[in-house]
C-alpha cells in the first residue's frame, strides 16, 4: 500500500546542521507534522495558521529576526489544535502550568518529569 504525497516539509537545516536551537522546537515541528499526517488538519491549514500568527506578531511590532519563529510556530499549533477540538484551552493551560511547576521543582541538570493524569511519568 503506498502512502499519499502529503507535501510535508523536510526537516529544517542550516549550514551547521539542525535549524532547531532547542529540543522543544524540534518537538513542536514534529508534532505539527504528525498531526497533519494523521489527518487532523491539512498542511495548507497549518501554513495558514502559521501565517496568521506571524502577521499578528508583525502587527504587534515584534521583531522579524527569526528569534521567535518557533514561539509563533507553537502558538499557531496551539490555536489550531483547539480549533480542531483536539484539546481545549483549559486543558492546554493546565498542562502548561503542570510543566512549569515540574520544571521549577526539578534539580538543575536532571530531566524534567511530569506525572500524567494516568499516573505514568513523562520525560522531557
VEXDREN-2710 file (C-alpha; in Angstrom, 1 decimal):
% VEXDREN-2710
k/r/px/py/pz
1/UNK/0.0/0.0/0.0
2/UNK/1.5/3.4/-1.0
3/UNK/1.3/6.4/1.2
4/UNK/-0.2/9.6/-0.2
5/UNK/2.1/12.5/-1.0
6/UNK/1.3/15.0/1.8
7/UNK/3.8/17.7/0.7
8/UNK/5.1/17.9/4.2
9/UNK/8.2/19.9/4.8
10/UNK/11.7/18.4/5.1
11/UNK/13.4/18.8/8.5
12/UNK/14.8/22.3/8.7
13/UNK/18.6/22.5/8.4
14/UNK/21.1/25.3/8.2
15/UNK/24.9/25.1/7.4
16/UNK/25.7/23.8/10.9
17/UNK/23.0/21.0/10.8
18/UNK/19.7/21.2/12.5
19/UNK/17.9/24.5/12.4
20/UNK/16.5/23.9/15.9
21/UNK/18.2/25.8/18.7
22/UNK/16.2/23.9/21.4
23/UNK/14.7/20.4/21.7
24/UNK/11.2/21.9/22.2
25/UNK/11.4/23.5/18.7
26/UNK/12.0/20.1/17.1
27/UNK/9.2/18.6/19.1
28/UNK/6.8/21.4/18.1
29/UNK/7.8/20.9/14.4
30/UNK/7.4/17.1/14.7
31/UNK/4.0/17.4/16.4
32/UNK/2.7/19.6/13.7
33/UNK/3.9/17.2/11.0
34/UNK/2.5/14.2/12.8
35/UNK/-0.9/15.7/13.4
36/UNK/-1.1/16.7/9.7
37/UNK/0.0/13.2/8.7
38/UNK/-2.8/11.7/10.9
39/UNK/-5.4/13.9/9.1
40/UNK/-6.2/16.3/11.9
41/UNK/-5.5/19.2/9.6
42/UNK/-4.1/19.7/6.1
43/UNK/-0.7/21.3/5.6
44/UNK/-2.4/24.2/3.9
45/UNK/-4.5/24.8/7.0
46/UNK/-1.3/24.6/9.1
47/UNK/0.5/27.1/6.8
48/UNK/-2.4/29.5/7.0
49/UNK/-2.5/29.3/10.8
50/UNK/1.3/30.0/11.0
51/UNK/0.9/32.8/8.5
52/UNK/-1.8/34.3/10.7
53/UNK/0.4/34.1/13.8
54/UNK/3.4/35.7/12.0
55/UNK/1.1/38.5/10.7
56/UNK/-0.3/39.1/14.2
57/UNK/3.3/39.2/15.6
58/UNK/4.2/41.8/12.9
59/UNK/1.1/43.8/13.7
60/UNK/2.2/43.9/17.4
61/UNK/5.5/45.3/16.3
62/UNK/7.6/42.2/17.2
63/UNK/11.0/41.9/15.5
64/UNK/11.2/39.8/12.4
65/UNK/14.7/38.5/13.0
66/UNK/13.7/34.8/13.3
67/UNK/14.5/34.6/17.1
68/UNK/10.8/33.9/18.0
69/UNK/9.9/31.9/14.9
70/UNK/9.2/28.6/16.8
71/UNK/7.3/30.5/19.5
72/UNK/5.0/31.6/16.7
73/UNK/5.0/28.0/15.4
74/UNK/3.9/26.8/18.8
75/UNK/1.3/29.5/19.2
76/UNK/-0.2/28.6/15.8
77/UNK/-0.2/24.9/16.7
78/UNK/-2.0/25.5/20.0
79/UNK/-4.7/27.6/18.3
80/UNK/-5.1/25.0/15.5
81/UNK/-5.5/22.0/17.9
82/UNK/-8.0/24.0/19.9
83/UNK/-9.9/24.9/16.8
84/UNK/-9.9/21.3/15.6
85/UNK/-11.2/20.2/19.1
86/UNK/-8.1/18.1/19.8
87/UNK/-7.9/19.7/23.2
88/UNK/-9.4/22.8/24.8
89/UNK/-7.9/25.9/26.2
90/UNK/-8.4/25.0/29.8
91/UNK/-6.7/21.6/29.4
92/UNK/-3.9/23.2/27.5
93/UNK/-3.4/25.8/30.2
94/UNK/-3.5/23.2/32.9
95/UNK/-0.8/21.1/31.1
96/UNK/1.4/24.2/30.7
97/UNK/1.1/25.0/34.4
98/UNK/1.9/21.4/35.3
99/UNK/5.0/21.5/33.2
100/UNK/6.1/24.9/34.6
101/UNK/5.6/23.6/38.1
102/UNK/7.6/20.4/37.4
103/UNK/10.4/22.4/35.7
104/UNK/10.6/24.7/38.7
105/UNK/10.9/21.8/41.1
106/UNK/13.4/19.8/39.1
107/UNK/17.0/20.0/40.3
108/UNK/19.5/21.5/37.8
109/UNK/20.8/19.0/35.4
110/UNK/18.1/16.5/35.9
111/UNK/15.4/15.7/33.4
112/UNK/12.0/17.3/34.0
113/UNK/9.4/14.7/35.0
114/UNK/5.7/15.2/34.8
115/UNK/3.3/12.8/36.3
116/UNK/0.5/12.5/33.9
117/UNK/-3.2/12.1/34.9
118/UNK/-2.9/8.4/34.1
119/UNK/-0.1/8.0/36.7
120/UNK/2.7/7.4/34.3
121/UNK/5.7/9.7/34.1
122/UNK/6.7/11.7/31.1
123/UNK/10.2/12.9/30.4
124/UNK/11.5/16.0/28.5
END
